[in-house]
Protein backbone atom coordinates (compact mmCIF):
# COMPACT_ATOMS: atom_id res chain seq x y z
CA UNK A 1 0.00 0.00 0.00
CA UNK A 2 1.43 3.36 -1.06
CA UNK A 3 0.30 6.87 -0.15
CA UNK A 4 1.07 10.06 -2.06
CA UNK A 5 -0.19 13.60 -2.51
CA UNK A 6 -1.05 14.53 -6.08
CA UNK A 7 -3.24 16.37 -8.56
CA UNK A 8 -5.72 14.77 -10.97
CA UNK A 9 -4.65 15.51 -14.55
CA UNK A 10 -7.47 13.70 -16.35
CA UNK A 11 -10.17 11.08 -15.96
CA UNK A 12 -11.81 8.67 -18.37
CA UNK A 13 -14.76 6.35 -18.01
CA UNK A 14 -14.02 2.68 -17.58
CA UNK A 15 -16.71 0.03 -17.54
CA UNK A 16 -20.10 0.84 -16.06
CA UNK A 17 -19.19 2.50 -12.76
CA UNK A 18 -15.38 2.83 -12.75
CA UNK A 19 -12.98 5.59 -13.77
CA UNK A 20 -9.37 5.63 -14.86
CA UNK A 21 -7.67 8.63 -13.29
CA UNK A 22 -4.21 9.97 -14.13
CA UNK A 23 -2.59 11.57 -11.08
CA UNK A 24 0.71 13.46 -10.95
CA UNK A 25 2.57 13.03 -7.66
CA UNK A 26 5.88 14.33 -6.38
CA UNK A 27 6.97 10.93 -5.07
CA UNK A 28 6.03 8.62 -7.98
CA UNK A 29 5.52 10.91 -10.98
CA UNK A 30 2.52 10.28 -13.22
CA UNK A 31 0.39 7.29 -12.18
CA UNK A 32 -2.68 5.75 -13.82
CA UNK A 33 -5.22 4.59 -11.24
CA UNK A 34 -8.44 2.61 -11.48
CA UNK A 35 -11.08 4.05 -9.15
CA UNK A 36 -13.67 1.32 -8.72
CA UNK A 37 -17.23 2.60 -8.33
CA UNK A 38 -16.20 6.27 -8.69
CA UNK A 39 -19.03 7.06 -11.13
CA UNK A 40 -21.69 6.08 -8.61
CA UNK A 41 -23.39 8.97 -6.81
CA UNK A 42 -22.59 7.88 -3.28
CA UNK A 43 -19.02 6.77 -3.96
CA UNK A 44 -16.35 7.91 -1.53
CA UNK A 45 -13.99 8.31 -4.51
CA UNK A 46 -16.28 10.54 -6.61
CA UNK A 47 -15.01 13.86 -5.24
CA UNK A 48 -11.31 13.06 -5.23
CA UNK A 49 -11.32 11.86 -8.87
CA UNK A 50 -12.52 15.17 -10.36
CA UNK A 51 -10.05 17.03 -12.64
CA UNK A 52 -7.82 19.70 -11.03
CA UNK A 53 -8.40 18.21 -7.56
CA UNK A 54 -5.43 17.84 -5.24
CA UNK A 55 -5.63 15.09 -2.69
CA UNK A 56 -3.95 12.39 -0.67
CA UNK A 57 -4.24 9.10 -2.56
CA UNK A 58 -3.82 5.60 -1.10
CA UNK A 59 -3.29 2.90 -3.69
CA UNK A 60 -1.72 -0.48 -4.29
CA UNK A 61 -0.35 -2.24 -7.30
CA UNK A 62 2.85 -2.66 -9.24
CA UNK A 63 3.44 -1.81 -12.86
CA UNK A 64 0.74 -0.41 -15.08
CA UNK A 65 -2.56 0.72 -13.61
CA UNK A 66 -2.82 0.68 -9.84
CA UNK A 67 -6.01 0.43 -7.80
CA UNK A 68 -7.10 3.51 -5.88
CA UNK A 69 -8.28 2.48 -2.42
CA UNK A 70 -8.86 5.78 -0.66
CA UNK A 71 -8.61 9.47 -1.41
CA UNK A 72 -8.92 12.60 0.69
CA UNK A 73 -9.52 15.97 -0.99
CA UNK A 74 -7.00 18.65 -0.03
CA UNK A 75 -8.24 21.35 -2.43
CA UNK A 76 -10.79 21.06 -5.23
CA UNK A 77 -10.20 24.35 -7.09
CA UNK A 78 -13.92 24.99 -7.55
CA UNK A 79 -13.18 28.50 -8.86
CA UNK A 80 -11.45 26.93 -11.88
CA UNK A 81 -14.40 24.64 -12.56
CA UNK A 82 -16.86 27.55 -12.48
CA UNK A 83 -15.02 29.75 -15.03
CA UNK A 84 -14.86 28.53 -18.63
CA UNK A 85 -11.63 30.42 -19.42
CA UNK A 86 -9.84 29.17 -16.30
CA UNK A 87 -11.03 25.66 -17.12
CA UNK A 88 -9.55 25.95 -20.61
CA UNK A 89 -6.19 27.20 -19.31
CA UNK A 90 -6.01 24.57 -16.56
CA UNK A 91 -6.96 21.83 -19.04
CA UNK A 92 -4.19 22.97 -21.36
CA UNK A 93 -1.59 22.89 -18.56
CA UNK A 94 -2.74 19.46 -17.34
CA UNK A 95 -2.71 18.07 -20.89
CA UNK A 96 0.78 19.49 -21.46
CA UNK A 97 2.06 17.93 -18.22
CA UNK A 98 0.41 14.62 -19.13
CA UNK A 99 2.00 14.49 -22.59
CA UNK A 100 5.42 15.77 -21.47
CA UNK A 101 5.98 13.19 -18.71
CA UNK A 102 6.42 9.45 -18.81
CA UNK A 103 4.63 7.03 -16.51
CA UNK A 104 6.37 6.63 -13.12
CA UNK A 105 9.17 9.10 -13.92
CA UNK A 106 9.99 11.31 -10.94
CA UNK A 107 10.67 14.96 -11.81
C-alpha positions as CSV (number, residue, x, y, z in Angstrom):
1,X,0.0,0.0,0.0
2,X,1.4,3.4,-1.1
3,X,0.3,6.9,-0.1
4,X,1.1,10.1,-2.1
5,X,-0.2,13.6,-2.5
6,X,-1.0,14.5,-6.1
7,X,-3.2,16.4,-8.6
8,X,-5.7,14.8,-11.0
9,X,-4.7,15.5,-14.5
10,X,-7.5,13.7,-16.3
11,X,-10.2,11.1,-16.0
12,X,-11.8,8.7,-18.4
13,X,-14.8,6.3,-18.0
14,X,-14.0,2.7,-17.6
15,X,-16.7,0.0,-17.5
16,X,-20.1,0.8,-16.1
17,X,-19.2,2.5,-12.8
18,X,-15.4,2.8,-12.8
19,X,-13.0,5.6,-13.8
20,X,-9.4,5.6,-14.9
21,X,-7.7,8.6,-13.3
22,X,-4.2,10.0,-14.1
23,X,-2.6,11.6,-11.1
24,X,0.7,13.5,-10.9
25,X,2.6,13.0,-7.7
26,X,5.9,14.3,-6.4
27,X,7.0,10.9,-5.1
28,X,6.0,8.6,-8.0
29,X,5.5,10.9,-11.0
30,X,2.5,10.3,-13.2
31,X,0.4,7.3,-12.2
32,X,-2.7,5.7,-13.8
33,X,-5.2,4.6,-11.2
34,X,-8.4,2.6,-11.5
35,X,-11.1,4.1,-9.1
36,X,-13.7,1.3,-8.7
37,X,-17.2,2.6,-8.3
38,X,-16.2,6.3,-8.7
39,X,-19.0,7.1,-11.1
40,X,-21.7,6.1,-8.6
41,X,-23.4,9.0,-6.8
42,X,-22.6,7.9,-3.3
43,X,-19.0,6.8,-4.0
44,X,-16.3,7.9,-1.5
45,X,-14.0,8.3,-4.5
46,X,-16.3,10.5,-6.6
47,X,-15.0,13.9,-5.2
48,X,-11.3,13.1,-5.2
49,X,-11.3,11.9,-8.9
50,X,-12.5,15.2,-10.4
51,X,-10.1,17.0,-12.6
52,X,-7.8,19.7,-11.0
53,X,-8.4,18.2,-7.6
54,X,-5.4,17.8,-5.2
55,X,-5.6,15.1,-2.7
56,X,-4.0,12.4,-0.7
57,X,-4.2,9.1,-2.6
58,X,-3.8,5.6,-1.1
59,X,-3.3,2.9,-3.7
60,X,-1.7,-0.5,-4.3
61,X,-0.4,-2.2,-7.3
62,X,2.8,-2.7,-9.2
63,X,3.4,-1.8,-12.9
64,X,0.7,-0.4,-15.1
65,X,-2.6,0.7,-13.6
66,X,-2.8,0.7,-9.8
67,X,-6.0,0.4,-7.8
68,X,-7.1,3.5,-5.9
69,X,-8.3,2.5,-2.4
70,X,-8.9,5.8,-0.7
71,X,-8.6,9.5,-1.4
72,X,-8.9,12.6,0.7
73,X,-9.5,16.0,-1.0
74,X,-7.0,18.6,0.0
75,X,-8.2,21.4,-2.4
76,X,-10.8,21.1,-5.2
77,X,-10.2,24.4,-7.1
78,X,-13.9,25.0,-7.5
79,X,-13.2,28.5,-8.9
80,X,-11.5,26.9,-11.9
81,X,-14.4,24.6,-12.6
82,X,-16.9,27.6,-12.5
83,X,-15.0,29.8,-15.0
84,X,-14.9,28.5,-18.6
85,X,-11.6,30.4,-19.4
86,X,-9.8,29.2,-16.3
87,X,-11.0,25.7,-17.1
88,X,-9.5,25.9,-20.6
89,X,-6.2,27.2,-19.3
90,X,-6.0,24.6,-16.6
91,X,-7.0,21.8,-19.0
92,X,-4.2,23.0,-21.4
93,X,-1.6,22.9,-18.6
94,X,-2.7,19.5,-17.3
95,X,-2.7,18.1,-20.9
96,X,0.8,19.5,-21.5
97,X,2.1,17.9,-18.2
98,X,0.4,14.6,-19.1
99,X,2.0,14.5,-22.6
100,X,5.4,15.8,-21.5
101,X,6.0,13.2,-18.7
102,X,6.4,9.5,-18.8
103,X,4.6,7.0,-16.5
104,X,6.4,6.6,-13.1
105,X,9.2,9.1,-13.9
106,X,10.0,11.3,-10.9
107,X,10.7,15.0,-11.8
